[in-house]
Structures are given as C-alpha cells and as structure tokens.
Amino acid sequence: MPNDPNRPAKKKQVKLQIPPDVTAVYSNLAVLSSTKNEMVFNFAQMLPPDPRAKVQARVVMSPQHAKLMLSSLQQNIERYEAQHGKIEVNIPPSLADQLFGNVSLDEDDDQ
C-alpha cells in the first residue's frame, strides 16, 4: 500500500551536486541580520592593515533553516572538539567593560 499509516516514512537522501567551478571563500567575520521571514548572513574578509571588511558571500535563509543550521553546526563543533580538543574563543568585552572596566572605586578618597 502506498499510503499505509503504519509504515514508517522513508528518509529522502539529498544528493549534493558541487559544480567543478565552485570556489571556496575565506571568511573571518560574519555579520548577521534578520527580518521576520529571513535571516541574512554576510560572510566577510578583513585583512590588516585595511580596516574595511569586504563581503565575500551572502546567504539568506528562513529562520527555520537557520535554526536547523545552528543545530548542525553545534553537532559538528562537538565532533571536532572531541577529536581535536576544545576550541578556545576570546570573547571581546562588552562596551560597558571597554568604557568602565578600568574604573575602580577608591574608598580612601572620601576621607
């Protein structure tokens, strides 16, 4: 029976076609933005000493696909770290930390 409800649905295998002339781009900066219906990923390259970042590729997808990509990326990072060790990331301080991080309260000034 083609529509048997007791029969598990078959997973469709996607066959990825990569054209021979496709080029890979290097990105060390990503800028994300979104609307209600789309997520926009701008992948850029910033090379010193030039402070400008040139967008190398733009990918637009639905929020649902972006969330699926986030899950897939997390799984891939976990596999990578299991094989190669933890990826260390230096998260830049917040603007408040940048502006006021070196400010300390000197309690002896009141006397």
Biopython code that builds the backbone (N, CA, C, O; Angstrom):
import numpy as np
from Bio.PDB.StructureBuilder import StructureBuilder

atoms = [
    (1, "MET", "N", (0.833, -1.183, 0.000)),
    (1, "MET", "CA", (0.000, 0.000, 0.000)),
    (1, "MET", "C", (0.877, 1.246, 0.000)),
    (1, "MET", "O", (1.777, 1.359, 0.832)),
    (2, "PRO", "N", (0.639, 2.170, -0.899)),
    (2, "PRO", "CA", (1.469, 3.356, -0.960)),
    (2, "PRO", "C", (1.255, 4.313, 0.214)),
    (2, "PRO", "O", (2.197, 5.008, 0.594)),
    (3, "ASN", "N", (0.069, 4.380, 0.799)),
    (3, "ASN", "CA", (-0.211, 5.322, 1.879)),
    (3, "ASN", "C", (-0.509, 4.620, 3.193)),
    (3, "ASN", "O", (-1.417, 5.036, 3.912)),
    (4, "ASP", "N", (0.208, 3.595, 3.518)),
    (4, "ASP", "CA", (0.000, 2.836, 4.740)),
    (4, "ASP", "C", (0.474, 3.664, 5.938)),
    (4, "ASP", "O", (1.665, 3.960, 6.035)),
    (5, "PRO", "N", (-0.437, 4.049, 6.863)),
    (5, "PRO", "CA", (-0.049, 4.890, 8.004)),
    (5, "PRO", "C", (0.848, 4.162, 9.003)),
    (5, "PRO", "O", (1.539, 4.810, 9.788)),
    (6, "ASN", "N", (0.850, 2.825, 8.989)),
    (6, "ASN", "CA", (1.690, 2.054, 9.907)),
    (6, "ASN", "C", (3.122, 1.884, 9.399)),
    (6, "ASN", "O", (4.006, 1.436, 10.129)),
    (7, "ARG", "N", (3.325, 2.240, 8.171)),
    (7, "ARG", "CA", (4.644, 2.088, 7.555)),
    (7, "ARG", "C", (5.465, 3.356, 7.824)),
    (7, "ARG", "O", (4.998, 4.462, 7.553)),
    (8, "PRO", "N", (6.685, 3.201, 8.355)),
    (8, "PRO", "CA", (7.492, 4.394, 8.604)),
    (8, "PRO", "C", (7.883, 5.079, 7.302)),
    (8, "PRO", "O", (8.166, 4.429, 6.296)),
    (9, "ALA", "N", (7.890, 6.411, 7.348)),
    (9, "ALA", "CA", (8.251, 7.173, 6.158)),
    (9, "ALA", "C", (9.739, 7.005, 5.869)),
    (9, "ALA", "O", (10.570, 6.997, 6.777)),
    (10, "LYS", "N", (10.050, 6.873, 4.591)),
    (10, "LYS", "CA", (11.451, 6.744, 4.194)),
    (10, "LYS", "C", (12.095, 8.126, 4.212)),
    (10, "LYS", "O", (11.494, 9.110, 3.781)),
    (11, "LYS", "N", (13.337, 8.186, 4.720)),
    (11, "LYS", "CA", (14.086, 9.432, 4.671)),
    (11, "LYS", "C", (14.598, 9.624, 3.260)),
    (11, "LYS", "O", (15.149, 8.703, 2.656)),
    (12, "LYS", "N", (14.413, 10.822, 2.740)),
    (12, "LYS", "CA", (14.926, 11.114, 1.419)),
    (12, "LYS", "C", (16.386, 11.521, 1.547)),
    (12, "LYS", "O", (16.732, 12.370, 2.368)),
    (13, "GLN", "N", (17.234, 10.916, 0.737)),
    (13, "GLN", "CA", (18.650, 11.231, 0.731)),
    (13, "GLN", "C", (18.881, 12.352, -0.275)),
    (13, "GLN", "O", (18.531, 12.224, -1.448)),
    (14, "VAL", "N", (19.471, 13.448, 0.186)),
    (14, "VAL", "CA", (19.780, 14.566, -0.690)),
    (14, "VAL", "C", (21.110, 14.275, -1.380)),
    (14, "VAL", "O", (22.089, 13.908, -0.731)),
    (15, "LYS", "N", (21.133, 14.439, -2.663)),
    (15, "LYS", "CA", (22.367, 14.267, -3.427)),
    (15, "LYS", "C", (22.913, 15.654, -3.733)),
    (15, "LYS", "O", (22.376, 16.384, -4.565)),
    (16, "LEU", "N", (23.979, 15.993, -3.049)),
    (16, "LEU", "CA", (24.587, 17.307, -3.187)),
    (16, "LEU", "C", (25.451, 17.350, -4.442)),
    (16, "LEU", "O", (26.359, 16.537, -4.615)),
    (17, "GLN", "N", (25.161, 18.299, -5.303)),
    (17, "GLN", "CA", (25.953, 18.466, -6.521)),
    (17, "GLN", "C", (26.850, 19.692, -6.354)),
    (17, "GLN", "O", (26.362, 20.795, -6.108)),
    (18, "ILE", "N", (28.156, 19.494, -6.489)),
    (18, "ILE", "CA", (29.107, 20.593, -6.392)),
    (18, "ILE", "C", (29.705, 20.806, -7.769)),
    (18, "ILE", "O", (30.448, 19.955, -8.257)),
    (19, "PRO", "N", (29.393, 21.937, -8.407)),
    (19, "PRO", "CA", (29.942, 22.193, -9.736)),
    (19, "PRO", "C", (31.471, 22.258, -9.686)),
    (19, "PRO", "O", (32.037, 22.696, -8.685)),
    (20, "PRO", "N", (32.132, 21.832, -10.744)),
    (20, "PRO", "CA", (33.595, 21.837, -10.738)),
    (20, "PRO", "C", (34.191, 23.239, -10.617)),
    (20, "PRO", "O", (35.330, 23.384, -10.173)),
    (21, "ASP", "N", (33.449, 24.260, -10.999)),
    (21, "ASP", "CA", (33.984, 25.616, -10.953)),
    (21, "ASP", "C", (33.591, 26.387, -9.681)),
    (21, "ASP", "O", (33.832, 27.591, -9.593)),
    (22, "VAL", "N", (32.986, 25.701, -8.698)),
    (22, "VAL", "CA", (32.612, 26.383, -7.463)),
    (22, "VAL", "C", (33.889, 26.786, -6.720)),
    (22, "VAL", "O", (34.870, 26.043, -6.699)),
    (23, "THR", "N", (33.859, 27.963, -6.119)),
    (23, "THR", "CA", (35.037, 28.427, -5.393)),
    (23, "THR", "C", (34.723, 28.542, -3.909)),
    (23, "THR", "O", (33.611, 28.895, -3.516)),
    (24, "ALA", "N", (35.705, 28.243, -3.110)),
    (24, "ALA", "CA", (35.578, 28.406, -1.671)),
    (24, "ALA", "C", (36.038, 29.817, -1.317)),
    (24, "ALA", "O", (36.958, 30.348, -1.940)),
    (25, "VAL", "N", (35.410, 30.413, -0.335)),
    (25, "VAL", "CA", (35.823, 31.737, 0.120)),
    (25, "VAL", "C", (36.220, 31.646, 1.577)),
    (25, "VAL", "O", (35.650, 30.867, 2.341)),
    (26, "TYR", "N", (37.198, 32.444, 1.957)),
    (26, "TYR", "CA", (37.635, 32.514, 3.347)),
    (26, "TYR", "C", (36.919, 33.676, 4.007)),
    (26, "TYR", "O", (36.826, 34.761, 3.434)),
    (27, "SER", "N", (36.414, 33.451, 5.212)),
    (27, "SER", "CA", (35.737, 34.495, 5.968)),
    (27, "SER", "C", (36.226, 34.470, 7.408)),
    (27, "SER", "O", (36.244, 33.419, 8.049)),
    (28, "ASN", "N", (36.621, 35.627, 7.907)),
    (28, "ASN", "CA", (36.995, 35.732, 9.315)),
    (28, "ASN", "C", (36.087, 36.719, 10.048)),
    (28, "ASN", "O", (36.399, 37.169, 11.151)),
    (29, "LEU", "N", (34.964, 37.045, 9.417)),
    (29, "LEU", "CA", (33.997, 37.952, 10.011)),
    (29, "LEU", "C", (32.625, 37.634, 9.442)),
    (29, "LEU", "O", (32.476, 37.477, 8.230)),
    (30, "ALA", "N", (31.638, 37.541, 10.293)),
    (30, "ALA", "CA", (30.270, 37.316, 9.832)),
    (30, "ALA", "C", (29.360, 38.355, 10.476)),
    (30, "ALA", "O", (29.429, 38.602, 11.680)),
    (31, "VAL", "N", (28.517, 38.952, 9.660)),
    (31, "VAL", "CA", (27.551, 39.931, 10.146)),
    (31, "VAL", "C", (26.174, 39.376, 9.830)),
    (31, "VAL", "O", (25.860, 39.070, 8.680)),
    (32, "LEU", "N", (25.356, 39.251, 10.867)),
    (32, "LEU", "CA", (24.029, 38.666, 10.698)),
    (32, "LEU", "C", (22.962, 39.715, 10.927)),
    (32, "LEU", "O", (23.091, 40.584, 11.789)),
    (33, "SER", "N", (21.912, 39.616, 10.144)),
    (33, "SER", "CA", (20.749, 40.475, 10.335)),
    (33, "SER", "C", (19.514, 39.641, 9.998)),
    (33, "SER", "O", (19.617, 38.555, 9.428)),
    (34, "SER", "N", (18.365, 40.162, 10.355)),
    (34, "SER", "CA", (17.161, 39.375, 10.097)),
    (34, "SER", "C", (15.946, 40.262, 9.943)),
    (34, "SER", "O", (15.892, 41.394, 10.423)),
    (35, "THR", "N", (14.976, 39.697, 9.251)),
    (35, "THR", "CA", (13.634, 40.251, 9.191)),
    (35, "THR", "C", (12.729, 39.185, 9.796)),
    (35, "THR", "O", (13.215, 38.165, 10.283)),
    (36, "LYS", "N", (11.451, 39.406, 9.771)),
    (36, "LYS", "CA", (10.532, 38.418, 10.329)),
    (36, "LYS", "C", (10.627, 37.088, 9.579)),
    (36, "LYS", "O", (10.451, 36.023, 10.172)),
    (37, "ASN", "N", (10.904, 37.151, 8.278)),
    (37, "ASN", "CA", (10.864, 35.956, 7.443)),
    (37, "ASN", "C", (12.209, 35.467, 6.930)),
    (37, "ASN", "O", (12.284, 34.406, 6.311)),
    (38, "GLU", "N", (13.287, 36.235, 7.181)),
    (38, "GLU", "CA", (14.577, 35.855, 6.626)),
    (38, "GLU", "C", (15.709, 36.127, 7.608)),
    (38, "GLU", "O", (15.651, 37.048, 8.423)),
    (39, "MET", "N", (16.734, 35.298, 7.500)),
    (39, "MET", "CA", (17.994, 35.518, 8.201)),
    (39, "MET", "C", (19.031, 35.759, 7.111)),
    (39, "MET", "O", (19.121, 34.998, 6.147)),
    (40, "VAL", "N", (19.819, 36.831, 7.274)),
    (40, "VAL", "CA", (20.822, 37.184, 6.280)),
    (40, "VAL", "C", (22.195, 37.042, 6.931)),
    (40, "VAL", "O", (22.468, 37.645, 7.969)),
    (41, "PHE", "N", (23.049, 36.242, 6.312)),
    (41, "PHE", "CA", (24.410, 36.010, 6.791)),
    (41, "PHE", "C", (25.364, 36.621, 5.771)),
    (41, "PHE", "O", (25.444, 36.155, 4.634)),
    (42, "ASN", "N", (26.084, 37.657, 6.174)),
    (42, "ASN", "CA", (27.109, 38.248, 5.325)),
    (42, "ASN", "C", (28.457, 37.754, 5.826)),
    (42, "ASN", "O", (28.857, 38.061, 6.949)),
    (43, "PHE", "N", (29.151, 36.996, 4.999)),
    (43, "PHE", "CA", (30.465, 36.470, 5.344)),
    (43, "PHE", "C", (31.507, 37.373, 4.706)),
    (43, "PHE", "O", (31.548, 37.531, 3.486)),
    (44, "ALA", "N", (32.350, 37.966, 5.549)),
    (44, "ALA", "CA", (33.310, 38.954, 5.067)),
    (44, "ALA", "C", (34.731, 38.532, 5.397)),
    (44, "ALA", "O", (34.980, 37.621, 6.186)),
    (45, "GLN", "N", (35.647, 39.240, 4.754)),
    (45, "GLN", "CA", (37.066, 39.006, 4.964)),
    (45, "GLN", "C", (37.700, 40.341, 5.324)),
    (45, "GLN", "O", (37.541, 41.335, 4.616)),
    (46, "MET", "N", (38.418, 40.342, 6.435)),
    (46, "MET", "CA", (39.080, 41.555, 6.894)),
    (46, "MET", "C", (40.558, 41.236, 7.056)),
    (46, "MET", "O", (40.936, 40.375, 7.851)),
    (47, "LEU", "N", (41.391, 41.940, 6.295)),
    (47, "LEU", "CA", (42.822, 41.680, 6.330)),
    (47, "LEU", "C", (43.564, 42.953, 6.741)),
    (47, "LEU", "O", (43.351, 44.015, 6.157)),
    (48, "PRO", "N", (44.440, 42.842, 7.752)),
    (48, "PRO", "CA", (45.191, 44.022, 8.181)),
    (48, "PRO", "C", (46.140, 44.483, 7.065)),
    (48, "PRO", "O", (46.581, 43.646, 6.278)),
    (49, "PRO", "N", (46.457, 45.725, 6.969)),
    (49, "PRO", "CA", (46.097, 46.809, 7.882)),
    (49, "PRO", "C", (44.816, 47.518, 7.477)),
    (49, "PRO", "O", (44.457, 48.521, 8.095)),
    (50, "ASP", "N", (44.108, 47.028, 6.452)),
    (50, "ASP", "CA", (42.893, 47.672, 5.973)),
    (50, "ASP", "C", (41.748, 47.441, 6.955)),
    (50, "ASP", "O", (41.400, 46.289, 7.213)),
    (51, "PRO", "N", (41.152, 48.495, 7.510)),
    (51, "PRO", "CA", (40.074, 48.313, 8.487)),
    (51, "PRO", "C", (38.727, 47.953, 7.857)),
    (51, "PRO", "O", (37.759, 47.667, 8.562)),
    (52, "ARG", "N", (38.675, 47.970, 6.532)),
    (52, "ARG", "CA", (37.413, 47.643, 5.861)),
    (52, "ARG", "C", (37.273, 46.132, 5.723)),
    (52, "ARG", "O", (38.262, 45.419, 5.556)),
    (53, "ALA", "N", (36.042, 45.657, 5.795)),
    (53, "ALA", "CA", (35.749, 44.233, 5.613)),
    (53, "ALA", "C", (34.953, 44.082, 4.325)),
    (53, "ALA", "O", (33.921, 44.729, 4.150)),
    (54, "LYS", "N", (35.432, 43.230, 3.425)),
    (54, "LYS", "CA", (34.759, 43.018, 2.159)),
    (54, "LYS", "C", (33.906, 41.759, 2.238)),
    (54, "LYS", "O", (34.403, 40.675, 2.542)),
    (55, "VAL", "N", (32.610, 41.920, 1.958)),
    (55, "VAL", "CA", (31.707, 40.763, 1.963)),
    (55, "VAL", "C", (32.082, 39.849, 0.806)),
    (55, "VAL", "O", (32.134, 40.278, -0.347)),
    (56, "GLN", "N", (32.344, 38.580, 1.127)),
    (56, "GLN", "CA", (32.738, 37.584, 0.144)),
    (56, "GLN", "C", (31.533, 36.762, -0.318)),
    (56, "GLN", "O", (31.481, 36.297, -1.456)),
    (57, "ALA", "N", (30.563, 36.591, 0.590)),
    (57, "ALA", "CA", (29.380, 35.794, 0.250)),
    (57, "ALA", "C", (28.222, 36.211, 1.152)),
    (57, "ALA", "O", (28.415, 36.586, 2.308)),
    (58, "ARG", "N", (27.036, 36.138, 0.601)),
    (58, "ARG", "CA", (25.815, 36.431, 1.367)),
    (58, "ARG", "C", (24.899, 35.229, 1.231)),
    (58, "ARG", "O", (24.647, 34.742, 0.128)),
    (59, "VAL", "N", (24.403, 34.755, 2.376)),
    (59, "VAL", "CA", (23.483, 33.623, 2.392)),
    (59, "VAL", "C", (22.211, 34.080, 3.091)),
    (59, "VAL", "O", (22.261, 34.633, 4.190)),
    (60, "VAL", "N", (21.079, 33.848, 2.451)),
    (60, "VAL", "CA", (19.781, 34.222, 3.010)),
    (60, "VAL", "C", (18.975, 32.939, 3.174)),
    (60, "VAL", "O", (18.904, 32.119, 2.258)),
    (61, "MET", "N", (18.368, 32.773, 4.352)),
    (61, "MET", "CA", (17.545, 31.588, 4.589)),
    (61, "MET", "C", (16.409, 31.919, 5.549)),
    (61, "MET", "O", (16.387, 32.980, 6.173)),
    (62, "SER", "N", (15.486, 31.004, 5.651)),
    (62, "SER", "CA", (14.371, 31.177, 6.577)),
    (62, "SER", "C", (14.870, 31.003, 8.007)),
    (62, "SER", "O", (15.885, 30.340, 8.222)),
    (63, "PRO", "N", (14.184, 31.581, 8.986)),
    (63, "PRO", "CA", (14.571, 31.374, 10.384)),
    (63, "PRO", "C", (14.576, 29.891, 10.765)),
    (63, "PRO", "O", (15.406, 29.465, 11.568)),
    (64, "GLN", "N", (13.657, 29.102, 10.199)),
    (64, "GLN", "CA", (13.614, 27.676, 10.500)),
    (64, "GLN", "C", (14.879, 26.979, 9.995)),
    (64, "GLN", "O", (15.458, 26.154, 10.700)),
    (65, "HIS", "N", (15.301, 27.308, 8.786)),
    (65, "HIS", "CA", (16.519, 26.696, 8.255)),
    (65, "HIS", "C", (17.746, 27.187, 9.023)),
    (65, "HIS", "O", (18.697, 26.429, 9.214)),
    (66, "ALA", "N", (17.734, 28.435, 9.461)),
    (66, "ALA", "CA", (18.855, 28.953, 10.249)),
    (66, "ALA", "C", (18.974, 28.187, 11.567)),
    (66, "ALA", "O", (20.079, 27.887, 12.019)),
    (67, "LYS", "N", (17.839, 27.876, 12.175)),
    (67, "LYS", "CA", (17.867, 27.126, 13.431)),
    (67, "LYS", "C", (18.364, 25.697, 13.206)),
    (67, "LYS", "O", (19.100, 25.157, 14.031)),
    (68, "LEU", "N", (17.965, 25.091, 12.099)),
    (68, "LEU", "CA", (18.470, 23.762, 11.758)),
    (68, "LEU", "C", (19.979, 23.817, 11.498)),
    (68, "LEU", "O", (20.713, 22.905, 11.880)),
    (69, "MET", "N", (20.436, 24.888, 10.847)),
    (69, "MET", "CA", (21.860, 25.041, 10.601)),
    (69, "MET", "C", (22.613, 25.212, 11.919)),
    (69, "MET", "O", (23.702, 24.663, 12.085)),
    (70, "LEU", "N", (22.048, 25.963, 12.849)),
    (70, "LEU", "CA", (22.653, 26.144, 14.167)),
    (70, "LEU", "C", (22.830, 24.793, 14.856)),
    (70, "LEU", "O", (23.882, 24.529, 15.438)),
    (71, "SER", "N", (21.824, 23.948, 14.797)),
    (71, "SER", "CA", (21.894, 22.623, 15.404)),
    (71, "SER", "C", (22.972, 21.774, 14.737)),
    (71, "SER", "O", (23.743, 21.095, 15.416)),
    (72, "SER", "N", (23.022, 21.814, 13.425)),
    (72, "SER", "CA", (24.026, 21.047, 12.684)),
    (72, "SER", "C", (25.433, 21.567, 12.985)),
    (72, "SER", "O", (26.362, 20.777, 13.152)),
    (73, "LEU", "N", (25.592, 22.863, 13.054)),
    (73, "LEU", "CA", (26.891, 23.455, 13.373)),
    (73, "LEU", "C", (27.337, 23.056, 14.772)),
    (73, "LEU", "O", (28.510, 22.749, 14.987)),
    (74, "GLN", "N", (26.406, 23.058, 15.730)),
    (74, "GLN", "CA", (26.730, 22.650, 17.095)),
    (74, "GLN", "C", (27.201, 21.193, 17.133)),
    (74, "GLN", "O", (28.186, 20.875, 17.799)),
    (75, "GLN", "N", (26.501, 20.319, 16.425)),
    (75, "GLN", "CA", (26.894, 18.907, 16.374)),
    (75, "GLN", "C", (28.285, 18.741, 15.758)),
    (75, "GLN", "O", (29.086, 17.936, 16.234)),
    (76, "ASN", "N", (28.567, 19.496, 14.707)),
    (76, "ASN", "CA", (29.867, 19.405, 14.048)),
    (76, "ASN", "C", (30.984, 19.946, 14.929)),
    (76, "ASN", "O", (32.080, 19.386, 14.945)),
    (77, "ILE", "N", (30.728, 21.016, 15.655)),
    (77, "ILE", "CA", (31.731, 21.559, 16.569)),
    (77, "ILE", "C", (32.008, 20.569, 17.693)),
    (77, "ILE", "O", (33.162, 20.386, 18.081)),
    (78, "GLU", "N", (30.970, 19.929, 18.220)),
    (78, "GLU", "CA", (31.159, 18.931, 19.274)),
    (78, "GLU", "C", (32.017, 17.770, 18.782)),
    (78, "GLU", "O", (32.896, 17.302, 19.507)),
    (79, "ARG", "N", (31.772, 17.298, 17.553)),
    (79, "ARG", "CA", (32.595, 16.223, 16.978)),
    (79, "ARG", "C", (34.037, 16.687, 16.782)),
    (79, "ARG", "O", (34.976, 15.940, 17.057)),
    (80, "TYR", "N", (34.209, 17.913, 16.308)),
    (80, "TYR", "CA", (35.547, 18.465, 16.095)),
    (80, "TYR", "C", (36.308, 18.531, 17.420)),
    (80, "TYR", "O", (37.461, 18.106, 17.502)),
    (81, "GLU", "N", (35.654, 19.069, 18.459)),
    (81, "GLU", "CA", (36.313, 19.202, 19.760)),
    (81, "GLU", "C", (36.615, 17.846, 20.385)),
    (81, "GLU", "O", (37.617, 17.699, 21.084)),
    (82, "ALA", "N", (35.771, 16.865, 20.144)),
    (82, "ALA", "CA", (36.032, 15.520, 20.662)),
    (82, "ALA", "C", (37.295, 14.937, 20.029)),
    (82, "ALA", "O", (38.028, 14.185, 20.671)),
    (83, "GLN", "N", (37.540, 15.283, 18.788)),
    (83, "GLN", "CA", (38.702, 14.754, 18.076)),
    (83, "GLN", "C", (39.953, 15.613, 18.262)),
    (83, "GLN", "O", (41.057, 15.079, 18.368)),
    (84, "HIS", "N", (39.791, 16.951, 18.302)),
    (84, "HIS", "CA", (40.950, 17.851, 18.268)),
    (84, "HIS", "C", (41.139, 18.680, 19.538)),
    (84, "HIS", "O", (42.138, 19.388, 19.662)),
    (85, "GLY", "N", (40.216, 18.607, 20.466)),
    (85, "GLY", "CA", (40.310, 19.418, 21.680)),
    (85, "GLY", "C", (39.431, 20.647, 21.600)),
    (85, "GLY", "O", (38.951, 21.037, 20.536)),
    (86, "LYS", "N", (39.238, 21.245, 22.768)),
    (86, "LYS", "CA", (38.343, 22.390, 22.908)),
    (86, "LYS", "C", (38.830, 23.575, 22.080)),
    (86, "LYS", "O", (40.024, 23.875, 22.050)),
    (87, "ILE", "N", (37.903, 24.239, 21.415)),
    (87, "ILE", "CA", (38.198, 25.454, 20.662)),
    (87, "ILE", "C", (38.109, 26.622, 21.643)),
    (87, "ILE", "O", (37.054, 26.877, 22.224)),
    (88, "GLU", "N", (39.212, 27.317, 21.817)),
    (88, "GLU", "CA", (39.227, 28.473, 22.716)),
    (88, "GLU", "C", (38.812, 29.713, 21.937)),
    (88, "GLU", "O", (39.314, 29.960, 20.840)),
    (89, "VAL", "N", (37.901, 30.489, 22.500)),
    (89, "VAL", "CA", (37.415, 31.703, 21.858)),
    (89, "VAL", "C", (37.557, 32.848, 22.853)),
    (89, "VAL", "O", (37.080, 32.769, 23.985)),
    (90, "ASN", "N", (38.214, 33.902, 22.417)),
    (90, "ASN", "CA", (38.318, 35.109, 23.236)),
    (90, "ASN", "C", (37.166, 36.020, 22.869)),
    (90, "ASN", "O", (37.159, 36.635, 21.803)),
    (91, "ILE", "N", (36.192, 36.102, 23.762)),
    (91, "ILE", "CA", (35.030, 36.943, 23.516)),
    (91, "ILE", "C", (35.385, 38.364, 23.936)),
    (91, "ILE", "O", (35.760, 38.599, 25.085)),
    (92, "PRO", "N", (35.265, 39.323, 22.997)),
    (92, "PRO", "CA", (35.623, 40.689, 23.357)),
    (92, "PRO", "C", (34.716, 41.209, 24.468)),
    (92, "PRO", "O", (33.556, 40.812, 24.572)),
    (93, "PRO", "N", (35.257, 42.103, 25.297)),
    (93, "PRO", "CA", (34.442, 42.638, 26.387)),
    (93, "PRO", "C", (33.286, 43.478, 25.843)),
    (93, "PRO", "O", (33.314, 43.966, 24.713)),
    (94, "SER", "N", (32.282, 43.623, 26.684)),
    (94, "SER", "CA", (31.136, 44.441, 26.304)),
    (94, "SER", "C", (31.569, 45.903, 26.238)),
    (94, "SER", "O", (32.643, 46.257, 26.723)),
    (95, "LEU", "N", (30.749, 46.736, 25.648)),
    (95, "LEU", "CA", (31.042, 48.169, 25.567)),
    (95, "LEU", "C", (31.198, 48.762, 26.963)),
    (95, "LEU", "O", (32.067, 49.604, 27.185)),
    (96, "ALA", "N", (30.366, 48.331, 27.899)),
    (96, "ALA", "CA", (30.465, 48.833, 29.275)),
    (96, "ALA", "C", (31.820, 48.466, 29.878)),
    (96, "ALA", "O", (32.446, 49.292, 30.543)),
    (97, "ASP", "N", (32.277, 47.229, 29.648)),
    (97, "ASP", "CA", (33.586, 46.816, 30.156)),
    (97, "ASP", "C", (34.711, 47.604, 29.499)),
    (97, "ASP", "O", (35.694, 47.960, 30.149)),
    (98, "GLN", "N", (34.558, 47.876, 28.192)),
    (98, "GLN", "CA", (35.575, 48.646, 27.494)),
    (98, "GLN", "C", (35.664, 50.062, 28.056)),
    (98, "GLN", "O", (36.757, 50.602, 28.226)),
    (99, "LEU", "N", (34.512, 50.657, 28.342)),
    (99, "LEU", "CA", (34.493, 52.045, 28.818)),
    (99, "LEU", "C", (34.821, 52.170, 30.299)),
    (99, "LEU", "O", (35.503, 53.111, 30.705)),
    (100, "PHE", "N", (34.339, 51.224, 31.113)),
    (100, "PHE", "CA", (34.442, 51.376, 32.551)),
    (100, "PHE", "C", (35.193, 50.246, 33.245)),
    (100, "PHE", "O", (35.255, 50.207, 34.474)),
    (101, "GLY", "N", (35.758, 49.335, 32.476)),
    (101, "GLY", "CA", (36.442, 48.180, 33.052)),
    (101, "GLY", "C", (37.629, 48.532, 33.918)),
    (101, "GLY", "O", (37.944, 47.800, 34.856)),
    (102, "ASN", "N", (38.292, 49.630, 33.629)),
    (102, "ASN", "CA", (39.470, 50.035, 34.402)),
    (102, "ASN", "C", (39.140, 51.013, 35.520)),
    (102, "ASN", "O", (40.040, 51.512, 36.196)),
    (103, "VAL", "N", (37.869, 51.286, 35.715)),
    (103, "VAL", "CA", (37.449, 52.218, 36.771)),
    (103, "VAL", "C", (37.262, 51.444, 38.053)),
    (103, "VAL", "O", (36.550, 50.441, 38.088)),
    (104, "SER", "N", (37.905, 51.913, 39.111)),
    (104, "SER", "CA", (37.707, 51.265, 40.408)),
    (104, "SER", "C", (37.313, 52.313, 41.424)),
    (104, "SER", "O", (37.666, 53.486, 41.303)),
    (105, "LEU", "N", (36.594, 51.882, 42.403)),
    (105, "LEU", "CA", (36.138, 52.765, 43.450)),
    (105, "LEU", "C", (37.229, 52.838, 44.526)),
    (105, "LEU", "O", (37.549, 51.844, 45.177)),
    (106, "ASP", "N", (37.777, 54.017, 44.689)),
    (106, "ASP", "CA", (38.825, 54.222, 45.692)),
    (106, "ASP", "C", (38.139, 54.752, 46.937)),
    (106, "ASP", "O", (37.748, 55.918, 46.990)),
    (107, "GLU", "N", (37.996, 53.903, 47.929)),
    (107, "GLU", "CA", (37.265, 54.268, 49.138)),
    (107, "GLU", "C", (38.021, 55.247, 50.016)),
    (107, "GLU", "O", (37.415, 55.841, 50.908)),
    (108, "ASP", "N", (39.323, 55.446, 49.808)),
    (108, "ASP", "CA", (40.093, 56.382, 50.606)),
    (108, "ASP", "C", (39.879, 57.827, 50.187)),
    (108, "ASP", "O", (40.296, 58.733, 50.907)),
    (109, "ASP", "N", (39.232, 58.077, 49.027)),
    (109, "ASP", "CA", (39.007, 59.450, 48.558)),
    (109, "ASP", "C", (38.002, 60.194, 49.416)),
    (109, "ASP", "O", (38.019, 61.424, 49.443)),
    (110, "ASP", "N", (37.118, 59.481, 50.125)),
    (110, "ASP", "CA", (36.094, 60.131, 50.913)),
    (110, "ASP", "C", (36.666, 60.739, 52.186)),
    (110, "ASP", "O", (36.010, 61.585, 52.795)),
    (111, "GLN", "N", (37.837, 60.351, 52.603)),
    (111, "GLN", "CA", (38.367, 60.820, 53.875)),
    (111, "GLN", "C", (39.308, 61.960, 53.723)),
    (111, "GLN", "O", (39.836, 62.462, 54.715)),
]
sb = StructureBuilder()
sb.init_structure("model")
sb.init_model(0)
sb.init_chain("A")
sb.init_seg("    ")
for serial, (resi, resn, name, xyz) in enumerate(atoms, 1):
    if name == "N":
        sb.init_residue(resn, " ", resi, " ")
    sb.init_atom(name, np.array(xyz, "f"), 0.0, 1.0, " ", f" {name:<3s}", serial, name[0])
structure = sb.get_structure()
